Amino acid sequence: MAAPIVDLRDVRKSFERKEVLRGISLTVHKGTTLAVMGGSGAGKTVLLRIIPGLIRSDSGEVRLFETRLDTLREEQMLPVRRRTGFVFQGAALFDSLSVFENVAYPLREHTRFSVGEITDRVHRFLGLVGLPGTDDLMPAELSGGMRKRVGIARALVMEPEIVFFDEPTAGLDPTNARLVAELIAQLRTGVCDTAIVVTHDIDFADMVADQMAILHQGRFLEMGTPAEMHASANPAVQKFLAGEMREG
């Protein structure tokens, strides 16, 4: 079997003496969409940001594409990080830039593409997320669902090998949440077949993931396929799936 894209070993992280991650080990292979679930404060977003080096772990080993990131300086991480895409919870669009310029931003920063190549690629990915013809709109003119989809287009425009999604359906109504879920599921068959999705939404995870992991109090309760998780005999897993631990 090929080496995993993501390989974490005994990763720990604390903030102001509060231990958030308490020895996390994880491997993710190419072609996997992993949903990391857990209640508020479980450490999901911290874990998601540690993997591409956006946050440093306190201890343990963090490997991405077989490169150990936790021992590198920030500038040394950049070539590895460019092979990834990251969709932030609030989309994190630049308010002063149009939709077109938000999506074009990584291409202008990290490639030497011509104006025509940038235009073609931006339009291709705006079309992919269902937003053709929105070039000149500003973020303030977009609905929450549209902002999320622009954020996804921007994360995909560099054609990454893995995409990280931080609560992609948070704050969306059920219709828009389903549109985003369908879009992420569709990506697996085309643009990017490997992803880690942080979510507290079980129905969403069932739609997009082929592997699930539940994070609780800084540790994984259990990992497996959606079917295995729903059939788990672990009482804590069943409590989470029943909605009793989503906020803790």
C-alpha positions as CSV (number, residue, x, y, z in Angstrom):
1,M,0.0,0.0,0.0
2,A,1.2,3.5,-0.8
3,A,2.3,5.7,2.0
4,P,-0.5,7.7,3.6
5,I,-1.1,11.3,2.7
6,V,-1.7,12.2,6.3
7,D,0.2,10.4,9.2
8,L,-0.1,11.7,12.7
9,R,1.5,10.0,15.7
10,D,0.7,10.8,19.3
11,V,-0.1,14.5,18.6
12,R,-0.8,16.7,21.6
13,K,-1.8,20.3,21.8
14,S,-2.7,22.6,24.8
15,F,-3.8,26.2,25.1
16,E,-3.2,28.0,28.4
17,R,-2.8,24.7,30.2
18,K,-6.0,23.3,28.7
19,E,-5.2,20.1,27.0
20,V,-7.1,20.1,23.7
21,L,-5.6,17.1,21.9
22,R,-4.4,14.2,24.1
23,G,-2.4,11.9,21.9
24,I,-4.0,11.7,18.5
25,S,-2.8,9.2,15.9
26,L,-4.3,9.1,12.4
27,T,-3.5,8.0,8.9
28,V,-5.4,9.0,5.8
29,H,-4.7,7.4,2.4
30,K,-5.4,8.8,-1.0
31,G,-9.0,8.4,-2.1
32,T,-10.4,8.7,1.4
33,T,-12.9,11.3,2.7
34,L,-12.7,11.3,6.5
35,A,-15.3,13.0,8.6
36,V,-14.0,14.1,12.0
37,M,-16.9,14.6,14.2
38,G,-17.3,15.9,17.8
39,G,-19.1,18.4,19.9
40,S,-18.1,22.0,20.5
41,G,-14.6,22.3,22.1
42,A,-13.7,18.7,21.2
43,G,-10.6,19.9,19.3
44,K,-11.8,19.2,15.7
45,T,-10.6,22.5,14.2
46,V,-7.3,22.5,16.1
47,L,-6.6,19.0,14.7
48,L,-7.6,20.1,11.2
49,R,-5.2,23.1,11.3
50,I,-2.3,21.1,12.8
51,I,-2.3,18.7,9.8
52,P,-1.2,21.3,7.2
53,G,0.9,23.2,9.7
54,L,-1.4,26.2,10.2
55,I,-1.0,25.5,14.0
56,R,1.9,23.7,15.5
57,S,1.5,20.7,17.8
58,D,3.2,20.7,21.2
59,S,4.5,17.2,20.7
60,G,4.1,14.1,18.4
61,E,4.8,13.7,14.7
62,V,2.9,15.4,11.9
63,R,3.6,14.1,8.4
64,L,1.9,15.3,5.2
65,F,2.9,13.7,1.9
66,E,5.6,11.9,3.8
67,T,7.2,15.2,4.9
68,R,7.4,15.8,8.7
69,L,6.0,19.3,9.2
70,D,6.4,19.7,12.9
71,T,10.1,20.0,12.6
72,L,10.1,22.6,9.7
73,R,10.1,26.4,9.7
74,E,7.1,28.2,8.2
75,E,8.8,28.9,4.9
76,Q,9.9,25.2,4.6
77,M,6.2,24.1,4.9
78,L,5.0,26.2,1.9
79,P,5.8,23.7,-0.9
80,V,3.9,21.0,0.9
81,R,1.0,23.3,1.9
82,R,0.5,24.3,-1.7
83,R,-0.5,20.8,-2.5
84,T,-3.5,21.3,-0.1
85,G,-6.7,23.3,-0.1
86,F,-8.4,24.7,3.1
87,V,-12.0,25.8,3.4
88,F,-12.5,27.8,6.5
89,Q,-15.7,27.8,8.5
90,G,-16.6,31.3,7.7
91,A,-15.3,31.0,4.1
92,A,-12.6,33.7,5.0
93,L,-13.2,35.7,1.8
94,F,-11.4,39.0,1.3
95,D,-14.2,41.5,1.7
96,S,-12.4,44.1,-0.5
97,L,-12.0,41.6,-3.4
98,S,-14.7,40.5,-5.9
99,V,-15.7,36.9,-6.3
100,F,-13.4,36.5,-9.3
101,E,-10.4,38.1,-7.4
102,N,-11.0,35.9,-4.3
103,V,-10.8,32.7,-6.4
104,A,-7.9,34.0,-8.5
105,Y,-5.9,35.0,-5.4
106,P,-3.9,31.7,-4.9
107,L,-3.2,31.6,-8.6
108,R,-1.7,35.1,-8.6
109,E,0.3,34.4,-5.5
110,H,1.7,30.9,-6.3
111,T,1.7,30.5,-10.1
112,R,3.0,32.2,-13.2
113,F,-0.2,31.6,-15.2
114,S,-1.1,34.2,-17.8
115,V,-4.2,36.4,-17.4
116,G,-6.0,34.1,-19.8
117,E,-5.1,31.0,-17.9
118,I,-6.2,32.5,-14.6
119,T,-9.5,33.6,-16.1
120,D,-10.2,30.2,-17.6
121,R,-9.4,28.4,-14.4
122,V,-11.4,30.7,-12.2
123,H,-14.4,30.4,-14.4
124,R,-14.1,26.6,-14.5
125,F,-14.2,26.3,-10.7
126,L,-16.9,28.9,-10.3
127,G,-18.9,26.8,-12.7
128,L,-18.1,23.7,-10.8
129,V,-19.5,25.1,-7.6
130,G,-22.6,26.4,-9.4
131,L,-21.7,30.1,-9.4
132,P,-21.1,31.1,-13.1
133,G,-21.5,34.7,-13.9
134,T,-20.7,35.9,-10.3
135,D,-17.3,37.4,-11.1
136,D,-18.1,41.0,-10.1
137,L,-20.1,40.4,-7.0
138,M,-18.6,41.4,-3.7
139,P,-18.7,39.1,-0.6
140,A,-21.2,41.4,1.1
141,E,-23.6,40.7,-1.8
142,L,-23.5,36.9,-1.3
143,S,-25.7,34.6,0.8
144,G,-24.1,32.3,3.3
145,G,-24.3,29.4,1.0
146,M,-22.8,31.3,-1.9
147,R,-19.9,32.4,0.3
148,K,-19.2,28.8,1.3
149,R,-19.1,27.8,-2.4
150,V,-16.8,30.6,-3.4
151,G,-14.5,29.5,-0.5
152,I,-14.6,25.9,-1.9
153,A,-13.8,27.2,-5.4
154,R,-10.8,29.1,-4.1
155,A,-9.6,26.0,-2.2
156,L,-9.9,23.9,-5.4
157,V,-8.4,26.3,-7.9
158,M,-4.9,25.2,-7.3
159,E,-6.1,21.6,-7.9
160,P,-4.9,20.3,-4.5
161,E,-4.2,16.7,-3.6
162,I,-6.2,16.9,-0.4
163,V,-8.8,19.4,0.8
164,F,-9.5,20.3,4.5
165,F,-13.1,21.5,5.2
166,D,-13.8,23.2,8.6
167,E,-17.6,22.9,9.3
168,P,-18.6,23.5,5.7
169,T,-22.4,23.5,6.5
170,A,-22.2,25.6,9.7
171,G,-24.8,28.4,9.7
172,L,-26.5,27.1,6.5
173,D,-30.2,26.3,6.2
174,P,-31.0,22.7,5.3
175,T,-31.3,23.4,1.5
176,N,-27.9,25.1,1.3
177,A,-26.3,22.5,3.6
178,R,-27.5,19.7,1.3
179,L,-26.1,21.6,-1.8
180,V,-22.7,21.9,-0.1
181,A,-22.8,18.2,0.9
182,E,-23.7,17.2,-2.7
183,L,-20.9,19.3,-4.0
184,I,-18.3,17.8,-1.7
185,A,-19.5,14.3,-2.6
186,Q,-19.2,15.2,-6.3
187,L,-15.6,16.4,-5.9
188,R,-14.5,12.9,-5.0
189,T,-15.3,11.7,-8.5
190,G,-13.3,14.5,-10.2
191,V,-11.2,17.3,-8.9
192,C,-9.9,16.0,-5.5
193,D,-10.5,12.5,-4.2
194,T,-9.0,13.0,-0.7
195,A,-10.5,15.2,2.0
196,I,-10.8,15.6,5.7
197,V,-14.1,17.2,6.8
198,V,-14.7,18.5,10.3
199,T,-18.4,18.5,11.2
200,H,-20.9,18.0,14.0
201,D,-23.6,17.1,11.4
202,I,-24.1,13.3,11.3
203,D,-26.4,13.4,8.2
204,F,-23.8,15.5,6.3
205,A,-21.0,13.1,7.3
206,D,-23.1,10.1,6.1
207,M,-23.4,11.8,2.7
208,V,-19.8,12.7,2.1
209,A,-17.5,10.3,4.1
210,D,-16.3,6.8,3.6
211,Q,-14.5,7.0,7.0
212,M,-15.6,8.6,10.2
213,A,-13.9,9.4,13.5
214,I,-15.4,10.8,16.7
215,L,-13.3,13.2,18.7
216,H,-14.2,13.6,22.4
217,Q,-12.2,15.3,25.1
218,G,-9.1,15.3,23.0
219,R,-9.1,11.6,21.9
220,F,-10.8,9.5,19.3
221,L,-13.6,7.5,20.7
222,E,-13.7,5.3,17.6
223,M,-12.9,5.3,13.8
224,G,-14.5,3.3,11.0
225,T,-16.8,3.3,8.0
226,P,-20.2,5.0,8.5
227,A,-21.9,1.6,8.7
228,E,-19.4,0.5,11.4
229,M,-19.9,3.7,13.4
230,H,-23.6,3.4,13.4
231,A,-23.4,-0.3,14.4
232,S,-20.8,0.5,17.2
233,A,-21.4,-1.1,20.6
234,N,-19.5,1.8,22.3
235,P,-22.0,3.6,24.5
236,A,-20.2,7.0,24.0
237,V,-20.3,6.6,20.2
238,Q,-24.0,5.9,20.4
239,K,-24.6,8.9,22.7
240,F,-22.9,11.1,20.2
241,L,-24.8,9.7,17.2
242,A,-28.0,10.2,19.1
243,G,-27.2,13.9,19.6
244,E,-26.4,13.8,23.3
245,M,-22.8,14.9,23.0
246,R,-22.9,17.4,20.1
247,E,-22.4,20.4,22.3
248,G,-19.9,19.0,24.8
